[in-house]
Amino acid sequence: MVVKNLVAKALQEREMTRYRFWQKTGLARVTAYRLVDDPLYVPGGDVWEKVCAALDCQPGELLIREIENNNLS
């Protein structure tokens, strides 16, 4: 199982730049940009609180779970 963030998709839908996202969240620049650039980056609750406030959404809108198929048959 892999959990991925959909922050880049959310920004694209809102026509928001990484820079504006960073400014609205108040996160460290590295954290904000990593959220956008790395879908496998899933930080802790404090970060999601700021992200959801900035994007006016719920955490469940920004996270997905993918199940890896490791069957070798």
Backbone torsions as a table, in degrees:
resi	resn	phi	psi	omega
1	MET	NA	137.2	177.9
2	VAL	-128.0	132.4	175.1
3	VAL	-102.7	131.8	-179.3
4	LYS	-125.1	149.2	174.9
5	ASN	-96.6	149.7	-178.6
6	LEU	-112.3	30.5	-176.5
7	VAL	-63.4	-42.6	180.0
8	ALA	-59.3	-42.0	178.6
9	LYS	-63.9	-42.9	179.4
10	ALA	-62.4	-39.7	178.4
11	LEU	-66.8	-41.9	179.2
12	GLN	-61.1	-44.1	178.9
13	GLU	-62.2	-31.7	-178.2
14	ARG	-94.8	1.5	-177.3
15	GLU	52.2	46.5	-178.7
16	MET	-111.9	135.8	178.0
17	THR	-80.5	163.3	175.1
18	ARG	-59.9	-39.8	-179.0
19	TYR	-61.3	-47.8	-179.9
20	ARG	-64.2	-39.8	176.1
21	PHE	-58.2	-47.6	178.6
22	TRP	-57.8	-46.7	-178.8
23	GLN	-63.8	-42.4	-178.1
24	LYS	-69.5	-33.5	-177.3
25	THR	-80.2	-31.7	-174.6
26	GLY	75.7	10.9	177.3
27	LEU	-74.5	165.4	170.3
28	ALA	-60.9	143.1	-177.4
29	ARG	-55.3	-43.8	-179.2
30	VAL	-59.8	-41.9	180.0
31	THR	-66.2	-47.4	-179.1
32	ALA	-61.3	-46.6	-178.2
33	TYR	-68.9	-35.0	178.6
34	ARG	-66.5	-38.2	176.6
35	LEU	-58.1	-39.5	-178.9
36	VAL	-75.2	-41.3	-171.5
37	ASP	-87.4	-22.3	-174.3
38	ASP	-124.4	97.7	-177.9
39	PRO	-64.6	-15.7	178.2
40	LEU	-86.0	-6.3	178.1
41	TYR	-80.7	117.2	-179.7
42	VAL	-129.0	94.2	-177.3
43	PRO	-77.2	-175.7	-178.1
44	GLY	-80.0	-179.0	-173.2
45	GLY	-60.5	-38.3	-179.1
46	ASP	-61.3	-38.8	179.3
47	VAL	-66.1	-45.9	-178.8
48	TRP	-62.9	-33.3	177.5
49	GLU	-60.3	-45.0	179.2
50	LYS	-69.0	-39.6	179.9
51	VAL	-64.1	-47.1	-178.4
52	CYS	-66.2	-35.3	176.3
53	ALA	-65.2	-42.1	-179.0
54	ALA	-68.6	-34.5	-176.8
55	LEU	-100.0	-1.2	-179.1
56	ASP	52.3	59.6	-178.2
57	CYS	-148.2	-179.7	176.7
58	GLN	-106.5	152.9	-180.0
59	PRO	-55.1	-35.4	-179.5
60	GLY	-63.2	-19.2	177.0
61	GLU	-79.7	-14.5	-173.4
62	LEU	-114.1	0.8	-178.5
63	LEU	-128.2	139.1	173.2
64	ILE	-132.1	155.7	178.1
65	ARG	-116.8	125.7	176.2
66	GLU	-112.6	131.6	179.0
67	ILE	-96.1	123.2	179.5
68	GLU	-78.5	136.5	177.3
69	ASN	-96.7	103.8	-177.9
70	ASN	-102.9	16.7	178.9
71	ASN	-68.6	130.3	-178.5
72	LEU	-105.2	14.2	-177.1
73	SER	-80.5	NA	NA
